[in-house]
């Protein structure tokens, strides 16, 4: 077998467990808010843990396939382990605004998430209204 073919096969096998989405230099997986990223695991997952479910959520399609959904801006971690506790996937997830055409409008301590096209309107996304710093009663 020619060297080139062995190198290509090795590279493909090395990348087989990695998602096709954007990765930052530190290995984090970037997911836009209200978008999903498909993750193919290298084994069957028995448990999936999301450090902060307000930032990202995981849907398990089958034992080897996860979809990570960006729910709120920020950073969290997703871990998938097999039946004996071996780590199959562990990655920092960074949820960003991306290019979704949205802005946050602040009026004092009250923020409103706006979706913009030809004009802007309040977002219909659940939990879109953000609050500012907590104030004492």
QUICOR-V944649 format. One record per residue. RES is the residue in one small letter. PHI is phi in whole degrees, 0 to 359 (none if undefined). PSI is psi in degrees with one decimal (999 if undefined). Layout:
res->(RES & RES)
phi->(PHI & PHI)
psi->(PSI & PSI)
//
This chain:
res->(x & x & x & x & x & x & x & x & x & x & x & x & x & x & x & x & x & x & x & x & x & x & x & x & x & x & x & x & x & x & x & x & x & x & x & x & x & x & x & x & x & x & x & x & x & x & x & x & x & x & x & x & x & x & x & x & x & x & x & x & x & x & x & x & x & x & x & x & x & x & x & x & x & x & x & x & x & x & x & x & x & x & x & x & x & x & x & x & x & x & x & x & x & x & x & x & x & x & x & x & x & x & x & x & x & x & x & x & x & x & x & x & x & x & x & x & x & x & x & x & x & x & x & x & x & x & x & x & x & x & x & x & x & x & x & x & x)
phi->(none & 296 & 302 & 302 & 296 & 296 & 296 & 294 & 298 & 299 & 296 & 296 & 295 & 294 & 268 & 302 & 271 & 265 & 288 & 274 & 280 & 295 & 239 & 278 & 303 & 275 & 90 & 289 & 261 & 268 & 231 & 285 & 299 & 64 & 236 & 232 & 231 & 272 & 236 & 261 & 274 & 269 & 194 & 278 & 276 & 258 & 218 & 230 & 241 & 247 & 298 & 226 & 293 & 281 & 264 & 218 & 231 & 236 & 250 & 266 & 281 & 210 & 299 & 248 & 229 & 239 & 240 & 260 & 249 & 283 & 253 & 212 & 294 & 143 & 232 & 215 & 225 & 240 & 231 & 238 & 234 & 274 & 298 & 253 & 93 & 286 & 286 & 263 & 208 & 210 & 209 & 286 & 248 & 249 & 261 & 239 & 286 & 60 & 247 & 276 & 74 & 234 & 223 & 247 & 255 & 257 & 232 & 66 & 268 & 263 & 245 & 234 & 278 & 243 & 259 & 240 & 230 & 291 & 218 & 253 & 215 & 304 & 292 & 271 & 298 & 302 & 74 & 289 & 283 & 259 & 250 & 277 & 300 & 296 & 245 & 285 & 293)
psi->(134.0 & 151.8 & -39.8 & -45.1 & -40.5 & -41.9 & -42.2 & -45.4 & -42.6 & -43.8 & -42.4 & -44.3 & -36.7 & -32.6 & -4.4 & -33.2 & -0.6 & 142.7 & 158.6 & 0.9 & 172.7 & 136.4 & 139.6 & 166.6 & -28.2 & 6.9 & 0.8 & 151.8 & 120.8 & 126.6 & 131.2 & 150.8 & 139.7 & 21.6 & 168.9 & 158.1 & 130.4 & 134.2 & 122.7 & 120.2 & 157.4 & 8.1 & 177.8 & 124.4 & 137.7 & -30.6 & 144.7 & 128.9 & 132.1 & 121.2 & -43.8 & 96.9 & -8.2 & -18.1 & -44.0 & 153.8 & 154.4 & 132.5 & 126.5 & 111.5 & -47.7 & -177.9 & -20.7 & -0.5 & 127.5 & 150.0 & 123.2 & 124.8 & 129.1 & 118.0 & -35.0 & 153.7 & 137.7 & -164.1 & 136.0 & -173.2 & 142.9 & 133.2 & 133.7 & 132.1 & 155.1 & -173.8 & -22.5 & 10.3 & 4.7 & 137.4 & 122.1 & -32.5 & 131.5 & 115.2 & 144.8 & 133.4 & 124.7 & 115.3 & 122.1 & 170.5 & -28.9 & -145.8 & 44.4 & -4.2 & 41.6 & 154.1 & 159.9 & 123.8 & 124.7 & 132.8 & 97.8 & -125.5 & -3.2 & 128.2 & 143.0 & 128.8 & 127.1 & 138.1 & 129.3 & 134.4 & -114.5 & -30.1 & 171.9 & 145.8 & 153.9 & 139.6 & 144.0 & -5.4 & 134.1 & 134.5 & 19.9 & -29.5 & 119.0 & 152.4 & 153.6 & -158.8 & 144.2 & 138.1 & 150.5 & 143.8 & 999)
//
